[in-house]
Amino acid sequence: MSEAPLLRLRDLRVSFPGSAGELHAVGGVDLDLAAGEFLGVVGESGSGKTQLLLAMLGLNGERARVAGSIRFRDQELLGARGTAWQRLRGARIGMIFQDPLSALNPYLTIGMQLTEGVRRHQRLGKRAATHRALALLEAVQLGDGAQRLRQYPHELSGGMRQRIGIAMALICQPDVLLADEPTTALDVTVQAQILALLRELRDSTGVALVLVTHDLGVIAEVADRVCVMYAGRIVEQAPVAELFRASRHPYTEALRHSLLSLKEPLPERLPTIGGHPPDPAALPPGCAFAPRCQYVFTRCRSETPALTPINTGHTRACFHDGPLGRLGTDGN
Amino acid sequence: MNPPLLSVRDLAVRYPVDTAAGRVWLQALGGVSFELAAGECLGLVGESGSGKSTLARALLRLVPASGGSAWFRGADLLKLRGAKLRAIREHLQMVFQDPQSALDPRMTVGQIIGEPLREFRPGLDAHGREQCVLAMMQRVGLLPVHLHRYPHEFSGGQAQRIGIARALILEPVLLLCDEPISALDVSIKSQLSNLLKDLQQQLKLAMLFIAHDLSAVRFSCDRVLVLYLGRVMELASRASLYSAARHPYTQALLQAIPQADPQRPGRLRPALVGEAPSPLAPPSGCVFRNRCPLAIPRCAAEVPELRKVSDNLVACHRAEETGPA
């Protein structure tokens, strides 16, 4: 990356006070996002992927303790005033939500919701805003634009609503688009359409995208670069082709094995990793993946591995140096 | 050949829907037929609105069928009443998608798993029940210390093990699984898939395995039935369905599965445009025709019957031309 990154996260930490002590949702994340890049963030529940995304919008909530640094271009956002966030949110950084129905107001027409942001942030008049909205509906491949603007969310199908959600996130022509599991609630055939659309929009508008998902297959379909998160930290980060060819973290290896190709002969048993993701309120000392890891040794249980470069653009946080490929099939 | 364990013929379900224009009927299932042999696992796959969950609910009599029959152990499941209906539930059990919401939060794990025994094994005393429950818990990978805990103390994967243990405690011959692993984390899904397969083989269970995409059922099922808008599109053995699907919808479903190969040609090429139409206003003829890349005028005029094309049963006028995907 020669240019300065658009977004630059350093030692980002998000935690919440809990009855059993501090709950660490994000435990020290360094991340750069370049202009126009499509970044995929993959993790299971409790991996901190959603809190990471919300931190980039300043939306972790009042109870959250957020520490570290989030720079957008030249501006430090952590500790910035509420008004600074408001100027940025929706205008420079857009967000697409998992469930488009609950992200839309059922009492307002699509037109009112779609144009609200651009009228507020860019002081566009009603006509100009409507004009922009119609162009965007075309960009997200929704036909009958004029009619859509008069409709209410319940009159649209799930896929159409998500297209509206994407149009809404794009209407102020932001530099960054954050998407939290944008296709999880959709049918598989519609998921393929929405993923292709996101990729096309990135190519045509140059917006940088951060897509958070639990599905490594979705990442393989769209992303340029992948971050794998586990228990609030990035455990591996690589260009997408490299990650799928030569991942070097045992957890990434396990995730890859959970995606079975439809072509290969059917295995007798599926490869598994035992146990389950750790409780963010009671993280083990050392590497959080150690209790489930096939390659664990003494050091892993006392010391947390740092994210270290192993190839161009490829980093990982693991002490194991030998080959991978020892995944068992006995998960019970 | 042995008679099938479950024989479903022309099963139809419709729901009344009140609209501004008065009451209309939503045809959720429009005549579905299939057979299931003892010990066999059949996958039921379809997107939202396909009727897959309605089918399971109709078999369990949670929704009334509007037509057809479902023969199971010498009786039509759709016509049983009262004591006979309750009695047959011993042999026919269900595993739900969201394990947490399917478990009573005020009961301990032991009580949840043992509850069916109270109803169906009145001769068993408390000690006998506990022995049965503990044996079943071990089978599904739960520990004896879990006996007196409550559902909220468990992760999603563990909670689903509790749901499976409850469903199996009466040793049913048929298990209906409605998306049993969809809500679970990726690393937990394979554990539960292996468990279900082991149990199916050890207990010689027949299973109906419902899922919304074809990748979820491939590992578990002997045969797969693909539903779209309440109609059967294709029914085939696993090997034939995944290597030589004949229906354009099945082919599209296969293509839509995200693949772990970022450099494969065809990355990001959606196979279908649009979405399934409302089941309140299905297209005439073939219900899939308005999204089908192969549709011809005949498809609008004539409902394609399910017929044998090479090794598969396919409901498509052009199935001879589709060839393996």
Boltz contact constraints between the chains, C-beta under 6 A:
constraints:
  - contact:
      token1: [A, 44]
      token2: [B, 185]
      max_distance: 6.0
  - contact:
      token1: [A, 44]
      token2: [B, 186]
      max_distance: 6.0
  - contact:
      token1: [A, 45]
      token2: [B, 185]
      max_distance: 6.0
  - contact:
      token1: [A, 157]
      token2: [B, 275]
      max_distance: 6.0
  - contact:
      token1: [A, 159]
      token2: [B, 275]
      max_distance: 6.0
  - contact:
      token1: [A, 187]
      token2: [B, 47]
      max_distance: 6.0
  - contact:
      token1: [A, 187]
      token2: [B, 48]
      max_distance: 6.0
  - contact:
      token1: [A, 188]
      token2: [B, 213]
      max_distance: 6.0
  - contact:
      token1: [A, 188]
      token2: [B, 256]
      max_distance: 6.0
  - contact:
      token1: [A, 189]
      token2: [B, 252]
      max_distance: 6.0
  - contact:
      token1: [A, 189]
      token2: [B, 256]
      max_distance: 6.0
  - contact:
      token1: [A, 189]
      token2: [B, 272]
      max_distance: 6.0
  - contact:
      token1: [A, 190]
      token2: [B, 275]
      max_distance: 6.0
  - contact:
      token1: [A, 192]
      token2: [B, 256]
      max_distance: 6.0
  - contact:
      token1: [A, 192]
      token2: [B, 270]
      max_distance: 6.0
  - contact:
      token1: [A, 193]
      token2: [B, 270]
      max_distance: 6.0
  - contact:
      token1: [A, 196]
      token2: [B, 268]
      max_distance: 6.0
  - contact:
      token1: [A, 196]
      token2: [B, 270]
      max_distance: 6.0
  - contact:
      token1: [A, 199]
      token2: [B, 268]
      max_distance: 6.0
  - contact:
      token1: [A, 214]
      token2: [B, 186]
      max_distance: 6.0
  - contact:
      token1: [A, 217]
      token2: [B, 258]
      max_distance: 6.0
  - contact:
      token1: [A, 217]
      token2: [B, 260]
      max_distance: 6.0
  - contact:
      token1: [A, 218]
      token2: [B, 258]
      max_distance: 6.0
  - contact:
      token1: [A, 220]
      token2: [B, 260]
      max_distance: 6.0
  - contact:
      token1: [A, 220]
      token2: [B, 262]
      max_distance: 6.0
  - contact:
      token1: [A, 221]
      token2: [B, 258]
      max_distance: 6.0
  - contact:
      token1: [A, 221]
      token2: [B, 267]
      max_distance: 6.0
  - contact:
      token1: [A, 221]
      token2: [B, 268]
      max_distance: 6.0
  - contact:
      token1: [A, 240]
      token2: [B, 262]
      max_distance: 6.0
  - contact:
      token1: [A, 241]
      token2: [B, 262]
      max_distance: 6.0
  - contact:
      token1: [A, 241]
      token2: [B, 263]
      max_distance: 6.0
  - contact:
      token1: [A, 244]
      token2: [B, 260]
      max_distance: 6.0
  - contact:
      token1: [A, 244]
      token2: [B, 262]
      max_distance: 6.0
  - contact:
      token1: [A, 254]
      token2: [B, 187]
      max_distance: 6.0
  - contact:
      token1: [A, 258]
      token2: [B, 186]
      max_distance: 6.0
  - contact:
      token1: [A, 258]
      token2: [B, 190]
      max_distance: 6.0
  - contact:
      token1: [A, 259]
      token2: [B, 260]
      max_distance: 6.0
  - contact:
      token1: [A, 262]
      token2: [B, 242]
      max_distance: 6.0
  - contact:
      token1: [A, 269]
      token2: [B, 194]
      max_distance: 6.0
  - contact:
      token1: [A, 270]
      token2: [B, 190]
      max_distance: 6.0
  - contact:
      token1: [A, 270]
      token2: [B, 193]
      max_distance: 6.0
  - contact:
      token1: [A, 270]
      token2: [B, 194]
      max_distance: 6.0
  - contact:
      token1: [A, 272]
      token2: [B, 190]
      max_distance: 6.0
  - contact:
      token1: [A, 272]
      token2: [B, 191]
      max_distance: 6.0
  - contact:
      token1: [A, 273]
      token2: [B, 187]
      max_distance: 6.0
  - contact:
      token1: [A, 276]
      token2: [B, 155]
      max_distance: 6.0
  - contact:
      token1: [A, 276]
      token2: [B, 157]
      max_distance: 6.0
  - contact:
      token1: [A, 331]
      token2: [B, 191]
      max_distance: 6.0
  - contact:
      token1: [A, 331]
      token2: [B, 194]
      max_distance: 6.0
  - contact:
      token1: [A, 332]
      token2: [B, 141]
      max_distance: 6.0
  - contact:
      token1: [A, 332]
      token2: [B, 195]
      max_distance: 6.0
